[in-house]
Amino acid sequence: MTVDPPPDADDEDDLGEEDGPDTTPTGIPQDMVELLEETADLAEPVEETTGPDGTTYRVAGRPFAWASGLAFEAQLGPDIASAALRTPDVMPSPRGPGWIRLAPAVIEDHAADRVVAWFEMARRIAAGRIVKPDGSRRH
């Protein structure tokens, strides 16, 4: 019986992914900003500002989401935020009412799906708040 030696840390794993903290074996980024860059609609009117505390996403200058490392926050409004708080790894955000914070230990499929869905919802809500010069709303 032959036993294979353990793989070196520099070797690729069986799934073809490089070893390291930035992705899971399924290839899901382990950084919320990177996850959003790969999966969310960041086109105009979304504005991104990156600073030492993370990346803030805005529409018309108003923040609607924030991400850094394994943490993601979004302004979903009180009703949707209330429902989201019953989801694993979600807590109220210190940013205020209607904001939630998702901070999983690992970004797995379900967490990634929630982040993208909540980002898109928060973006649509924020874009609906844009008021045109004539007083009408942009949808």
Residue, then its C-alpha position, 0 to 999 in steps of 0.5 A: m500500500t502506497v501513501d501519498p505525501p501531504p501536499d505542500a501549502d504552495d500546491e493547488d488543491d484538488l479543485g484547482e483553486e490556489d490555497g489562501p484566505d481569499t476564496t473558499p474551495t467553491g471559489i466564493p471570495q472571502d471579502m465582501v467588496e470583492l464579492l460585490e465587484e464580481t456579482a453586483d450591479l455597480a454601474e451608474p448611479v452607484e458611487e464607490t468610496t473606499g477608505p481605511d474602514g471599508t467601501t461605502y456605496r452611494v446613490a446621489g451622495r447618500p450611502f445605501a451599503w457598506a462592505s469590508g472583509l467579512a462584513f456587509e451592511a445595507q439600508l433596507g428600510p424598517d420592514i425588510a430589515s426586520a425580516a432580515l434580522r431573523t437570518p443567520d449572522v445578521m444583526p442591526s447595524p450601528r448606522g441606524p434604523g433600517w440598516i442591517r449588518l451581515a457578518p458571517a465567519v465564512i462567506e458561503d453560497h447562502a451568505a453570498d446570495r443574501v449579500v447580492a440580493w440585499f445590495e441590489m434591493a438597497r440600490r433600487i431603494a436608494a435610486g428610487r429616492i433620487v428626485k429630478p429637478d422638476g420634482s418627479r422621482r427617477h425610478 
